[in-house]
Amino acid sequence: MKQFGVLALGSRLKRLRDSLVSEVEALYKQLGIDISSTHFPVLRLLQQRHSLSVVEIAEALGISHPAVSKQINKLLKDELVVKVLDESDQRRSLIHLSDKALQELNKAAPAWSAMQAVLEEEAFRIDSRFLDSFAQFEQRLLSFSFKAETLSAMERQQAPLEIVPWEETYRNAFKTLNMAWLESIFPNEIYEKDRLVLSHPQSEILAKGGYIWFAKQAGEVIGTCALVPTQSENAYEIIKLAVSEKYQGRGIGMRLMLKCIEQARIKGAQKITLETNKNLKPALHLYQRLGFSEQKPANGYSVSRADLYMELYFPESF
Protein backbone atom coordinates (compact mmCIF):
# COMPACT_ATOMS: atom_id res chain seq x y z
CA MET A 1 0.00 0.00 0.00
CA LYS A 2 3.02 2.27 0.29
CA GLN A 3 2.77 3.17 -3.40
CA PHE A 4 -0.63 4.79 -2.78
CA GLY A 5 0.94 7.33 -0.44
CA VAL A 6 -1.15 9.37 1.98
CA LEU A 7 -4.41 8.32 0.31
CA ALA A 8 -3.98 4.90 1.94
CA LEU A 9 -3.23 6.40 5.36
CA GLY A 10 -6.32 4.92 7.00
CA SER A 11 -5.64 1.45 5.61
CA ARG A 12 -1.95 1.62 6.53
CA LEU A 13 -2.73 2.70 10.10
CA LYS A 14 -5.28 -0.11 10.41
CA ARG A 15 -2.74 -2.64 9.13
CA LEU A 16 -0.22 -1.36 11.68
CA ARG A 17 -2.83 -1.46 14.44
CA ASP A 18 -3.88 -5.00 13.56
CA SER A 19 -0.25 -6.13 13.57
CA LEU A 20 0.50 -4.52 16.94
CA VAL A 21 -2.72 -5.86 18.51
CA SER A 22 -1.89 -9.38 17.33
CA GLU A 23 1.67 -9.15 18.68
CA VAL A 24 0.54 -7.76 22.04
CA GLU A 25 -2.20 -10.38 22.41
CA ALA A 26 0.41 -13.10 21.82
CA LEU A 27 2.71 -11.43 24.37
CA TYR A 28 -0.06 -11.26 26.98
CA LYS A 29 -0.88 -14.93 26.41
CA GLN A 30 2.74 -15.97 26.85
CA LEU A 31 3.07 -13.90 30.03
CA GLY A 32 -0.25 -15.15 31.43
CA ILE A 33 -1.86 -11.70 31.44
CA ASP A 34 -5.65 -12.10 31.26
CA ILE A 35 -6.66 -8.84 29.55
CA SER A 36 -7.13 -7.75 25.93
CA SER A 37 -4.92 -5.14 24.31
CA THR A 38 -8.00 -3.54 22.73
CA HIS A 39 -9.20 -2.57 26.22
CA PHE A 40 -5.92 -0.93 27.23
CA PRO A 41 -7.09 2.72 26.91
CA VAL A 42 -10.17 2.17 29.09
CA LEU A 43 -8.36 0.06 31.69
CA ARG A 44 -5.39 2.40 31.86
CA LEU A 45 -7.66 5.44 32.21
CA LEU A 46 -9.59 3.82 35.06
CA GLN A 47 -6.30 2.87 36.70
CA GLN A 48 -5.31 6.56 36.66
CA ARG A 49 -8.72 8.11 37.47
CA HIS A 50 -10.14 5.33 39.71
CA SER A 51 -13.82 5.75 38.78
CA LEU A 52 -15.62 7.44 35.88
CA SER A 53 -18.97 7.39 34.14
CA VAL A 54 -19.30 6.03 30.61
CA VAL A 55 -19.75 9.59 29.34
CA GLU A 56 -16.58 10.76 31.12
CA ILE A 57 -14.61 7.83 29.70
CA ALA A 58 -15.83 8.62 26.17
CA GLU A 59 -14.90 12.30 26.52
CA ALA A 60 -11.48 11.56 28.01
CA LEU A 61 -10.57 9.08 25.24
CA GLY A 62 -12.23 11.01 22.40
CA ILE A 63 -14.31 8.04 21.24
CA SER A 64 -18.05 7.56 20.91
CA HIS A 65 -20.41 6.77 23.80
CA PRO A 66 -21.71 3.57 22.10
CA ALA A 67 -18.16 2.32 21.53
CA VAL A 68 -17.32 2.81 25.22
CA SER A 69 -20.57 1.19 26.33
CA LYS A 70 -19.77 -1.88 24.23
CA GLN A 71 -16.31 -2.16 25.82
CA ILE A 72 -17.69 -1.68 29.34
CA ASN A 73 -20.25 -4.46 28.81
CA LYS A 74 -17.47 -6.81 27.73
CA LEU A 75 -15.30 -5.80 30.70
CA LEU A 76 -18.24 -6.35 33.08
CA LYS A 77 -18.76 -9.82 31.62
CA ASP A 78 -15.05 -10.60 32.11
CA GLU A 79 -15.24 -9.27 35.70
CA LEU A 80 -12.58 -6.65 35.02
CA VAL A 81 -14.71 -3.64 35.98
CA VAL A 82 -17.48 -2.98 38.48
CA LYS A 83 -20.46 -0.67 38.09
CA VAL A 84 -21.70 1.21 41.15
CA LEU A 85 -24.14 4.04 41.74
CA ASP A 86 -22.64 7.48 42.23
CA GLU A 87 -23.22 8.39 45.90
CA SER A 88 -23.57 12.07 45.00
CA ASP A 89 -26.01 11.42 42.16
CA GLN A 90 -28.07 8.23 42.27
CA ARG A 91 -29.13 8.77 38.64
CA ARG A 92 -25.73 7.86 37.22
CA SER A 93 -23.37 4.92 37.49
CA LEU A 94 -19.61 4.93 37.92
CA ILE A 95 -17.19 2.37 36.52
CA HIS A 96 -14.09 1.28 38.41
CA LEU A 97 -11.61 -1.56 38.19
CA SER A 98 -12.20 -4.88 39.92
CA ASP A 99 -9.61 -6.57 42.13
CA LYS A 100 -9.00 -9.01 39.28
CA ALA A 101 -8.25 -6.14 36.87
CA LEU A 102 -5.85 -4.51 39.34
CA GLN A 103 -3.93 -7.77 39.64
CA GLU A 104 -3.75 -8.22 35.86
CA LEU A 105 -2.65 -4.61 35.31
CA ASN A 106 0.12 -5.03 37.88
CA LYS A 107 1.26 -8.12 35.99
CA ALA A 108 1.16 -6.13 32.71
CA ALA A 109 3.15 -3.14 34.02
CA PRO A 110 6.62 -4.55 33.17
CA ALA A 111 5.43 -5.45 29.66
CA TRP A 112 4.05 -1.94 29.12
CA SER A 113 7.35 -0.40 30.20
CA ALA A 114 9.26 -2.64 27.80
CA MET A 115 6.80 -1.97 24.94
CA GLN A 116 7.13 1.76 25.47
CA ALA A 117 10.92 1.48 25.31
CA VAL A 118 10.80 -0.53 22.06
CA LEU A 119 8.30 1.79 20.36
CA GLU A 120 10.13 4.96 21.41
CA GLU A 121 13.46 3.53 20.27
CA GLU A 122 12.05 2.65 16.85
CA ALA A 123 10.38 6.06 16.53
CA PHE A 124 13.62 7.86 17.43
CA ARG A 125 15.49 5.83 14.82
CA ILE A 126 13.35 7.59 12.23
CA ASP A 127 13.16 11.06 13.76
CA SER A 128 13.58 12.25 17.33
CA ARG A 129 10.47 14.40 16.82
CA PHE A 130 8.38 11.64 15.24
CA LEU A 131 6.02 11.06 18.18
CA ASP A 132 5.45 14.78 18.75
CA SER A 133 4.89 15.34 15.03
CA PHE A 134 2.44 12.46 14.82
CA ALA A 135 0.55 13.77 17.86
CA GLN A 136 0.22 17.16 16.16
CA PHE A 137 -0.88 15.51 12.92
CA GLU A 138 -3.48 13.46 14.79
CA GLN A 139 -4.75 16.53 16.63
CA ARG A 140 -5.05 18.50 13.40
CA LEU A 141 -7.03 15.77 11.62
CA LEU A 142 -9.38 15.41 14.58
CA SER A 143 -9.94 19.17 14.84
CA PHE A 144 -11.98 19.51 11.63
CA SER A 145 -14.35 17.62 9.38
CA PHE A 146 -12.22 15.73 6.87
CA LYS A 147 -15.22 15.31 4.60
CA ALA A 148 -15.99 19.04 4.59
CA GLU A 149 -12.35 19.97 3.98
CA THR A 150 -12.10 17.52 1.10
CA LEU A 151 -15.24 18.90 -0.55
CA SER A 152 -13.85 22.43 -0.10
CA ALA A 153 -10.53 21.35 -1.64
CA MET A 154 -12.39 19.88 -4.62
CA GLU A 155 -14.09 23.24 -5.17
CA ARG A 156 -10.75 25.05 -4.98
CA GLN A 157 -9.15 22.64 -7.43
CA GLN A 158 -11.88 23.42 -9.94
CA ALA A 159 -11.34 27.16 -9.49
CA PRO A 160 -8.33 28.60 -11.36
CA LEU A 161 -5.46 30.17 -9.44
CA GLU A 162 -5.13 33.84 -10.40
CA ILE A 163 -2.15 36.14 -9.91
CA VAL A 164 -3.63 39.61 -9.63
CA PRO A 165 -2.04 43.05 -9.09
CA TRP A 166 -2.47 45.34 -6.11
CA GLU A 167 -5.89 46.63 -5.21
CA GLU A 168 -6.82 48.56 -2.10
CA THR A 169 -9.17 45.74 -1.08
CA TYR A 170 -6.13 43.44 -0.69
CA ARG A 171 -4.32 45.74 1.76
CA ASN A 172 -5.23 43.70 4.85
CA ALA A 173 -4.37 40.41 3.12
CA PHE A 174 -0.86 41.69 2.33
CA LYS A 175 -0.20 42.44 5.98
CA THR A 176 -2.02 39.42 7.43
CA LEU A 177 -0.27 36.84 5.24
CA ASN A 178 3.18 38.26 5.92
CA MET A 179 2.66 38.74 9.64
CA ALA A 180 1.37 35.17 9.97
CA TRP A 181 4.53 33.91 8.27
CA LEU A 182 6.84 36.05 10.40
CA GLU A 183 5.10 35.11 13.65
CA SER A 184 5.30 31.40 12.86
CA ILE A 185 8.97 31.35 11.75
CA PHE A 186 10.65 34.40 13.31
CA PRO A 187 8.41 35.55 16.19
CA ASN A 188 11.29 37.32 17.95
CA GLU A 189 12.71 38.94 14.83
CA ILE A 190 9.93 41.20 13.57
CA TYR A 191 11.27 44.71 13.14
CA GLU A 192 9.85 48.17 12.77
CA LYS A 193 10.95 48.07 9.13
CA ASP A 194 8.66 45.07 8.58
CA ARG A 195 5.70 46.76 10.21
CA LEU A 196 6.28 49.96 8.22
CA VAL A 197 6.30 48.17 4.85
CA LEU A 198 3.34 45.92 5.72
CA SER A 199 1.25 48.77 7.11
CA HIS A 200 2.04 51.24 4.32
CA PRO A 201 2.64 49.22 1.13
CA GLN A 202 1.51 52.04 -1.16
CA SER A 203 4.10 54.55 0.04
CA GLU A 204 6.85 52.01 0.84
CA ILE A 205 6.55 49.85 -2.29
CA LEU A 206 4.21 51.12 -5.01
CA ALA A 207 5.21 54.80 -4.81
CA LYS A 208 8.86 53.80 -5.13
CA GLY A 209 8.31 52.03 -8.44
CA GLY A 210 7.54 48.61 -6.97
CA TYR A 211 4.80 46.06 -7.59
CA ILE A 212 2.65 43.84 -5.39
CA TRP A 213 0.81 40.73 -6.53
CA PHE A 214 -1.62 38.38 -4.92
CA ALA A 215 -2.46 34.71 -5.47
CA LYS A 216 -6.23 34.34 -5.46
CA GLN A 217 -8.36 31.22 -5.71
CA ALA A 218 -12.11 30.79 -5.33
CA GLY A 219 -12.33 34.41 -4.15
CA GLU A 220 -9.75 33.93 -1.38
CA VAL A 221 -6.35 35.66 -1.26
CA ILE A 222 -3.89 32.91 -0.34
CA GLY A 223 -0.48 34.36 -1.19
CA THR A 224 1.39 37.56 -1.96
CA CYS A 225 4.79 38.98 -2.91
CA ALA A 226 6.35 42.27 -3.89
CA LEU A 227 9.02 43.46 -6.33
CA VAL A 228 10.94 46.65 -5.60
CA PRO A 229 13.72 48.48 -7.45
CA THR A 230 17.09 48.44 -5.72
CA GLN A 231 19.78 51.09 -5.51
CA SER A 232 21.71 49.21 -8.17
CA GLU A 233 20.89 50.21 -11.72
CA ASN A 234 18.55 47.85 -13.59
CA ALA A 235 17.98 45.58 -10.61
CA TYR A 236 14.94 44.56 -8.57
CA GLU A 237 14.49 42.77 -5.26
CA ILE A 238 11.77 40.29 -4.33
CA ILE A 239 10.39 40.90 -0.84
CA LYS A 240 7.46 39.84 1.34
CA LEU A 241 6.75 36.50 -0.31
CA ALA A 242 4.17 34.71 1.83
CA VAL A 243 1.69 31.91 1.22
CA SER A 244 -1.05 30.89 3.63
CA GLU A 245 0.12 27.88 5.65
CA LYS A 246 -2.95 25.93 4.56
CA TYR A 247 -1.97 26.27 0.88
CA GLN A 248 1.78 25.77 1.05
CA GLY A 249 3.36 23.07 -1.09
CA ARG A 250 1.00 23.62 -4.03
CA GLY A 251 3.25 25.66 -6.30
CA ILE A 252 1.73 29.02 -5.35
CA GLY A 253 5.08 30.49 -4.34
CA MET A 254 6.44 29.44 -7.72
CA ARG A 255 3.64 31.25 -9.57
CA LEU A 256 4.25 34.44 -7.57
CA MET A 257 8.00 34.27 -8.17
CA LEU A 258 7.49 33.77 -11.91
CA LYS A 259 5.30 36.89 -11.97
CA CYS A 260 8.10 38.88 -10.35
CA ILE A 261 10.63 37.54 -12.83
CA GLU A 262 8.35 38.33 -15.76
CA GLN A 263 7.82 41.93 -14.61
CA ALA A 264 11.54 42.47 -13.97
CA ARG A 265 12.32 41.32 -17.51
CA ILE A 266 9.65 43.62 -18.95
CA LYS A 267 11.30 46.51 -17.12
CA GLY A 268 14.68 45.61 -18.61
CA ALA A 269 16.29 44.48 -15.37
CA GLN A 270 19.69 42.82 -15.46
CA LYS A 271 19.14 40.88 -12.27
CA ILE A 272 16.78 40.11 -9.38
CA THR A 273 17.97 39.76 -5.80
CA LEU A 274 16.47 38.40 -2.60
CA GLU A 275 17.36 37.70 1.00
CA THR A 276 16.41 34.52 2.84
CA ASN A 277 17.48 32.22 5.63
CA LYS A 278 19.41 28.97 5.14
CA ASN A 279 17.00 27.08 7.39
CA LEU A 280 14.05 27.76 5.06
CA LYS A 281 14.71 24.66 2.95
CA PRO A 282 11.52 24.65 0.81
CA ALA A 283 12.02 28.32 -0.10
CA LEU A 284 15.70 27.77 -0.83
CA HIS A 285 14.85 24.82 -3.10
CA LEU A 286 12.33 27.00 -4.97
CA TYR A 287 14.86 29.78 -5.53
CA GLN A 288 17.47 27.34 -6.78
CA ARG A 289 14.98 25.80 -9.21
CA LEU A 290 14.35 29.25 -10.64
CA GLY A 291 18.06 29.82 -11.19
CA PHE A 292 18.97 31.98 -8.20
CA SER A 293 22.48 31.45 -6.87
CA GLU A 294 24.11 32.38 -3.58
CA GLN A 295 26.24 35.52 -3.64
CA LYS A 296 27.94 37.77 -1.13
CA PRO A 297 25.83 40.84 -0.30
CA ALA A 298 27.65 44.08 -1.08
CA ASN A 299 25.96 46.03 1.71
CA GLY A 300 25.17 43.34 4.26
CA TYR A 301 21.67 42.17 5.13
CA SER A 302 18.65 44.39 5.65
CA VAL A 303 17.50 42.40 8.73
CA SER A 304 19.39 40.08 11.07
CA ARG A 305 17.15 37.07 10.41
CA ALA A 306 18.54 36.92 6.86
CA ASP A 307 21.77 34.98 6.37
CA LEU A 308 21.63 34.15 2.66
CA TYR A 309 21.70 36.53 -0.31
CA MET A 310 20.82 35.28 -3.80
CA GLU A 311 20.79 36.72 -7.32
CA LEU A 312 19.24 35.78 -10.66
CA TYR A 313 20.96 37.25 -13.72
CA PHE A 314 19.18 37.70 -17.04
CA PRO A 315 20.95 37.06 -20.37
CA GLU A 316 22.02 40.31 -22.01
CA SER A 317 20.42 39.19 -25.23
CA PHE A 318 16.96 39.32 -23.74
C-alpha positions in Angstrom: 0.0 0.0 0.0 3.0 2.3 0.3 2.8 3.2 -3.4 -0.6 4.8 -2.8 0.9 7.3 -0.4 -1.1 9.4 2.0 -4.4 8.3 0.3 -4.0 4.9 1.9 -3.2 6.4 5.4 -6.3 4.9 7.0 -5.6 1.4 5.6 -2.0 1.6 6.5 -2.7 2.7 10.1 -5.3 -0.1 10.4 -2.7 -2.6 9.1 -0.2 -1.4 11.7 -2.8 -1.5 14.4 -3.9 -5.0 13.6 -0.3 -6.1 13.6 0.5 -4.5 16.9 -2.7 -5.9 18.5 -1.9 -9.4 17.3 1.7 -9.2 18.7 0.5 -7.8 22.0 -2.2 -10.4 22.4 0.4 -13.1 21.8 2.7 -11.4 24.4 -0.1 -11.3 27.0 -0.9 -14.9 26.4 2.7 -16.0 26.8 3.1 -13.9 30.0 -0.2 -15.1 31.4 -1.9 -11.7 31.4 -5.7 -12.1 31.3 -6.7 -8.8 29.6 -7.1 -7.7 25.9 -4.9 -5.1 24.3 -8.0 -3.5 22.7 -9.2 -2.6 26.2 -5.9 -0.9 27.2 -7.1 2.7 26.9 -10.2 2.2 29.1 -8.4 0.1 31.7 -5.4 2.4 31.9 -7.7 5.4 32.2 -9.6 3.8 35.1 -6.3 2.9 36.7 -5.3 6.6 36.7 -8.7 8.1 37.5 -10.1 5.3 39.7 -13.8 5.8 38.8 -15.6 7.4 35.9 -19.0 7.4 34.1 -19.3 6.0 30.6 -19.8 9.6 29.3 -16.6 10.8 31.1 -14.6 7.8 29.7 -15.8 8.6 26.2 -14.9 12.3 26.5 -11.5 11.6 28.0 -10.6 9.1 25.2 -12.2 11.0 22.4 -14.3 8.0 21.2 -18.0 7.6 20.9 -20.4 6.8 23.8 -21.7 3.6 22.1 -18.2 2.3 21.5 -17.3 2.8 25.2 -20.6 1.2 26.3 -19.8 -1.9 24.2 -16.3 -2.2 25.8 -17.7 -1.7 29.3 -20.3 -4.5 28.8 -17.5 -6.8 27.7 -15.3 -5.8 30.7 -18.2 -6.3 33.1 -18.8 -9.8 31.6 -15.0 -10.6 32.1 -15.2 -9.3 35.7 -12.6 -6.6 35.0 -14.7 -3.6 36.0 -17.5 -3.0 38.5 -20.5 -0.7 38.1 -21.7 1.2 41.2 -24.1 4.0 41.7 -22.6 7.5 42.2 -23.2 8.4 45.9 -23.6 12.1 45.0 -26.0 11.4 42.2 -28.1 8.2 42.3 -29.1 8.8 38.6 -25.7 7.9 37.2 -23.4 4.9 37.5 -19.6 4.9 37.9 -17.2 2.4 36.5 -14.1 1.3 38.4 -11.6 -1.6 38.2 -12.2 -4.9 39.9 -9.6 -6.6 42.1 -9.0 -9.0 39.3 -8.3 -6.1 36.9 -5.8 -4.5 39.3 -3.9 -7.8 39.6 -3.8 -8.2 35.9 -2.7 -4.6 35.3 0.1 -5.0 37.9 1.3 -8.1 36.0 1.2 -6.1 32.7 3.2 -3.1 34.0 6.6 -4.6 33.2 5.4 -5.4 29.7 4.0 -1.9 29.1 7.3 -0.4 30.2 9.3 -2.6 27.8 6.8 -2.0 24.9 7.1 1.8 25.5 10.9 1.5 25.3 10.8 -0.5 22.1 8.3 1.8 20.4 10.1 5.0 21.4 13.5 3.5 20.3 12.1 2.7 16.9 10.4 6.1 16.5 13.6 7.9 17.4 15.5 5.8 14.8 13.4 7.6 12.2 13.2 11.1 13.8 13.6 12.2 17.3 10.5 14.4 16.8 8.4 11.6 15.2 6.0 11.1 18.2 5.4 14.8 18.8 4.9 15.3 15.0 2.4 12.5 14.8 0.5 13.8 17.9 0.2 17.2 16.2 -0.9 15.5 12.9 -3.5 13.5 14.8 -4.8 16.5 16.6 -5.1 18.5 13.4 -7.0 15.8 11.6 -9.4 15.4 14.6 -9.9 19.2 14.8 -12.0 19.5 11.6 -14.3 17.6 9.4 -12.2 15.7 6.9 -15.2 15.3 4.6 -16.0 19.0 4.6 -12.4 20.0 4.0 -12.1 17.5 1.1 -15.2 18.9 -0.5 -13.8 22.4 -0.1 -10.5 21.4 -1.6 -12.4 19.9 -4.6 -14.1 23.2 -5.2 -10.8 25.1 -5.0 -9.2 22.6 -7.4 -11.9 23.4 -9.9 -11.3 27.2 -9.5 -8.3 28.6 -11.4 -5.5 30.2 -9.4 -5.1 33.8 -10.4 -2.1 36.1 -9.9 -3.6 39.6 -9.6 -2.0 43.1 -9.1 -2.5 45.3 -6.1 -5.9 46.6 -5.2 -6.8 48.6 -2.1 -9.2 45.7 -1.1 -6.1 43.4 -0.7 -4.3 45.7 1.8 -5.2 43.7 4.8 -4.4 40.4 3.1 -0.9 41.7 2.3 -0.2 42.4 6.0 -2.0 39.4 7.4 -0.3 36.8 5.2 3.2 38.3 5.9 2.7 38.7 9.6 1.4 35.2 10.0 4.5 33.9 8.3 6.8 36.1 10.4 5.1 35.1 13.6 5.3 31.4 12.9 9.0 31.4 11.8 10.7 34.4 13.3 8.4 35.6 16.2 11.3 37.3 17.9 12.7 38.9 14.8 9.9 41.2 13.6 11.3 44.7 13.1 9.8 48.2 12.8 10.9 48.1 9.1 8.7 45.1 8.6 5.7 46.8 10.2 6.3 50.0 8.2 6.3 48.2 4.9 3.3 45.9 5.7 1.2 48.8 7.1 2.0 51.2 4.3 2.6 49.2 1.1 1.5 52.0 -1.2 4.1 54.5 0.0 6.9 52.0 0.8 6.6 49.9 -2.3 4.2 51.1 -5.0 5.2 54.8 -4.8 8.9 53.8 -5.1 8.3 52.0 -8.4 7.5 48.6 -7.0 4.8 46.1 -7.6 2.6 43.8 -5.4 0.8 40.7 -6.5 -1.6 38.4 -4.9 -2.5 34.7 -5.5 -6.2 34.3 -5.5 -8.4 31.2 -5.7 -12.1 30.8 -5.3 -12.3 34.4 -4.1 -9.7 33.9 -1.4 -6.4 35.7 -1.3 -3.9 32.9 -0.3 -0.5 34.4 -1.2 1.4 37.6 -2.0 4.8 39.0 -2.9 6.4 42.3 -3.9 9.0 43.5 -6.3 10.9 46.7 -5.6 13.7 48.5 -7.5 17.1 48.4 -5.7 19.8 51.1 -5.5 21.7 49.2 -8.2 20.9 50.2 -11.7 18.5 47.9 -13.6 18.0 45.6 -10.6 14.9 44.6 -8.6 14.5 42.8 -5.3 11.8 40.3 -4.3 10.4 40.9 -0.8 7.5 39.8 1.3 6.8 36.5 -0.3 4.2 34.7 1.8 1.7 31.9 1.2 -1.0 30.9 3.6 0.1 27.9 5.7 -2.9 25.9 4.6 -2.0 26.3 0.9 1.8 25.8 1.0 3.4 23.1 -1.1 1.0 23.6 -4.0 3.2 25.7 -6.3 1.7 29.0 -5.3 5.1 30.5 -4.3 6.4 29.4 -7.7 3.6 31.3 -9.6 4.3 34.4 -7.6 8.0 34.3 -8.2 7.5 33.8 -11.9 5.3 36.9 -12.0 8.1 38.9 -10.3 10.6 37.5 -12.8 8.3 38.3 -15.8 7.8 41.9 -14.6 11.5 42.5 -14.0 12.3 41.3 -17.5 9.6 43.6 -18.9 11.3 46.5 -17.1 14.7 45.6 -18.6 16.3 44.5 -15.4 19.7 42.8 -15.5 19.1 40.9 -12.3 16.8 40.1 -9.4 18.0 39.8 -5.8 16.5 38.4 -2.6 17.4 37.7 1.0 16.4 34.5 2.8 17.5 32.2 5.6 19.4 29.0 5.1 17.0 27.1 7.4 14.0 27.8 5.1 14.7 24.7 3.0 11.5 24.6 0.8 12.0 28.3 -0.1 15.7 27.8 -0.8 14.8 24.8 -3.1 12.3 27.0 -5.0 14.9 29.8 -5.5 17.5 27.3 -6.8 15.0 25.8 -9.2 14.3 29.2 -10.6 18.1 29.8 -11.2 19.0 32.0 -8.2 22.5 31.4 -6.9 24.1 32.4 -3.6 26.2 35.5 -3.6 27.9 37.8 -1.1 25.8 40.8 -0.3 27.7 44.1 -1.1 26.0 46.0 1.7 25.2 43.3 4.3 21.7 42.2 5.1 18.7 44.4 5.6 17.5 42.4 8.7 19.4 40.1 11.1 17.1 37.1 10.4 18.5 36.9 6.9 21.8 35.0 6.4 21.6 34.2 2.7 21.7 36.5 -0.3 20.8 35.3 -3.8 20.8 36.7 -7.3 19.2 35.8 -10.7 21.0 37.3 -13.7 19.2 37.7 -17.0 20.9 37.1 -20.4 22.0 40.3 -22.0 20.4 39.2 -25.2 17.0 39.3 -23.7 
